Amino acid sequence: MISKRLNKIVGFIDEGHDVADIGSDHGLVLLLLSKKGFKANVLGVENKQGPYENLSKTVKTINKPNFQCILGNGLENLTENYKTVILAGMGYSTIKSIIEANLDKIDFINTFIVDSHTNQDEIRRFFVNLGFNIVKEEIVYEDSIFYDLEKFQKSNVKKSYTDKELKYGPINLDKKTEEFKLKYNSKLLKCKEIIDKINNEKRITELKREIKEIEDILYEN
Ligand SMILES: C[S@@+](CC[C@H](N)C(=O)[O-])C[C@H]1O[C@@H](n2cnc3c(N)ncnc32)[C@H](O)[C@@H]1O
């Protein structure tokens, strides 16, 4: 069964623009887009032989001319038609290095759909500093893991964000979905457990500050 996380990622994609899925692995995003009858071009990109072979098999199964794949590194082979780029299932440092290696490509990339498995706040800060706005966010809970999905888009009107918004996500803060509450209630529990186990006063003060911040967010009206 294809995951809730990947279904949500596909749900973030707008019709009508060519899409590149960087780090496609088995090409499940391509498969989902094909099943939806996606009409624009979709390119799966893999930089490792094994995953590329899996991806190729999926592209052969899909068997539609608008679904293609390449063995290549990050954004380097993208042409100007690929306005939407997906970077999912990687950590912040990999995502950052993929973009920084081909920074010129953001002249034409309009939308990034990102599922980073680490450093959510750094991810938001990074894309906002590149000139993108945060237009969609969702937290998905699957297999006992919380995934933070983000859609970043360029706009003529560049928004500015507070540190709190960059840390928790402006849309997450606004919506406070059940998954958001679940994620931060479990974070509260973890912080409290750590406090009970340590003697480091500085760390305890930091954790207490974090607990207060999260409780204010969860319990404010
Ligand atoms: C954990 S998998 C994620 C697969 C899928 N995107 C997902 O979200 O389930 C990460 C994939 O990214 C690929 N990858 C890592 N760095 C890459 C790069 N610079 N260019 C292309 N693919 C890359 C890896 O080979 C790996 O298959």
PDBQT file of the ligand as one rigid body, heavy atoms in Angstrom, charges set to zero:
ROOT
HETATM    1  C1  LIG A 301      15.062   7.768   1.341  1.00  0.00    +0.000 C 
HETATM    2  S1  LIG A 301      14.911   7.903  -0.369  1.00  0.00    +0.000 S 
HETATM    3  C2  LIG A 301      13.379   8.771  -0.532  1.00  0.00    +0.000 C 
HETATM    4  C3  LIG A 301      12.553   8.221  -1.659  1.00  0.00    +0.000 C 
HETATM    5  C4  LIG A 301      11.272   8.977  -1.931  1.00  0.00    +0.000 C 
HETATM    6  N1  LIG A 301      11.564  10.309  -2.446  1.00  0.00    +0.000 N 
HETATM    7  C5  LIG A 301      10.408   9.055  -0.712  1.00  0.00    +0.000 C 
HETATM    8  O1  LIG A 301      10.152  10.158  -0.214  1.00  0.00    +0.000 OA
HETATM    9  O2  LIG A 301       9.943   8.008  -0.250  1.00  0.00    +0.000 OA
HETATM   10  C6  LIG A 301      16.068   9.160  -0.839  1.00  0.00    +0.000 C 
HETATM   11  C7  LIG A 301      16.551   8.964  -2.269  1.00  0.00    +0.000 C 
HETATM   12  O3  LIG A 301      17.234  10.152  -2.688  1.00  0.00    +0.000 OA
HETATM   13  C8  LIG A 301      18.286   9.747  -3.552  1.00  0.00    +0.000 C 
HETATM   14  N2  LIG A 301      19.234  10.868  -3.631  1.00  0.00    +0.000 N 
HETATM   15  C9  LIG A 301      20.025  11.351  -2.638  1.00  0.00    +0.000 A 
HETATM   16  N3  LIG A 301      20.763  12.389  -3.091  1.00  0.00    +0.000 NA
HETATM   17  C10 LIG A 301      20.418  12.560  -4.392  1.00  0.00    +0.000 A 
HETATM   18  C11 LIG A 301      20.847  13.466  -5.407  1.00  0.00    +0.000 A 
HETATM   19  N4  LIG A 301      21.784  14.391  -5.183  1.00  0.00    +0.000 N 
HETATM   20  N5  LIG A 301      20.289  13.373  -6.634  1.00  0.00    +0.000 NA
HETATM   21  C12 LIG A 301      19.345  12.427  -6.889  1.00  0.00    +0.000 A 
HETATM   22  N6  LIG A 301      18.919  11.533  -5.974  1.00  0.00    +0.000 NA
HETATM   23  C13 LIG A 301      19.443  11.615  -4.740  1.00  0.00    +0.000 A 
HETATM   24  C14 LIG A 301      18.806   8.480  -2.895  1.00  0.00    +0.000 C 
HETATM   25  O4  LIG A 301      19.506   7.682  -3.822  1.00  0.00    +0.000 OA
HETATM   26  C15 LIG A 301      17.532   7.818  -2.402  1.00  0.00    +0.000 C 
HETATM   27  O5  LIG A 301      17.020   6.890  -3.317  1.00  0.00    +0.000 OA
ENDROOT
TORSDOF 0
